Amino acid sequence: MLVLEEKIYFWLLAVIPVVLLLYAAQVIWKRKTQKKFAERSFLDQLSPNRSVFKPLLKVILLSLALACFVIALVNPKIGSKTETLKREGVDVVFAVDVSKSMLAEDIAPNRLEKSKQLVTQIINNLASDRIGIIAYAGSAFPQLPITTDYGSAKLFLQSMNTDMVSSQGTAIGEAIKLAETYYDDESQTSRVLFILSDGEDHGGEIEEVVENAKEKGIRIFTIGLGTEKGGTIPIKRNGVTQSYKKDNNGETVITRMDPSTLELIAKNGDGIYMNGANTQEVLDKVTEALDSLEKTEFETKQFAAYKDQFQWFIAFGILFIVLDVFLLERKTAWVTQLNLFNEKKDNHAD
């Protein structure tokens, strides 16, 4: 497994395009200046050993050296061995609504971003529980299977958007059915499902689905996003609002949170409903709920030892610097003698 210790140093790679642009500007200026002085054929006679390709090669070597030193600062590490650990916890699955209505900004910054913030905060408060993520709209699909890798979970979470599911709507029942496949029957851990949505369910038969999940030992908690007053759904381009979503009659759509559906799901699912507007209140209730559940011991494998790899990149960086220093800008004699481009004129021609 590869781990990048200091990712922030990747920003230093922006120096390389600057170096290449400066080199290109210098070449253009040099050619314009030489053109004012003399014709190209005359310049070739004055400096017959001048190489066209070596200056470019030197800049490439310098760029490679810079890239190697930057990666060395990032300090990549490779896991050298794995070990099996025994942990105690519960299995927690997050079902995040990614329908278009989640773009409404009646809760800042918008319903979807608020959902992702809440899930991230909940994950940060977990200790040794296993987590999974589901995305759903008109249908549901797995975003991340049950895992103890919280870092990966956060990455997958941040990549979620309203374009992930082609079929629009809010089929909460489909998310619950998919969640049932996430839990491991062998480990018999306590099972928790958090549904984050504005509550606009269009899937139907929700009560029967919740009852089936409850029979399988899944406790369902719901977190409502949005306000009952509602808000418009902005259509943005490059981060700028161009218009708002309209219905078939040309009227601007107003989407409202429906807490009644979420409250019903939580009640029938042996859980509780929480309003996502108050982050701290949600975190307190989630922590209290998870602490009250029976913890189950399970095994998990993870990398236990990592080895630094920065020294290899420092070595290659130094090598590229040395090659750049000893690489002269004039033509190489033995390459010139090969006459690869048929540059030598035939002196015996009549």
Summary of the structure (lengths in Angstrom):
residues: 350
radius of gyration: 30.8
end to end distance: 69.6
largest distance: 102.8
contacts: 1048
relative contact order: 0.16
helix: 43%
strand: 25%
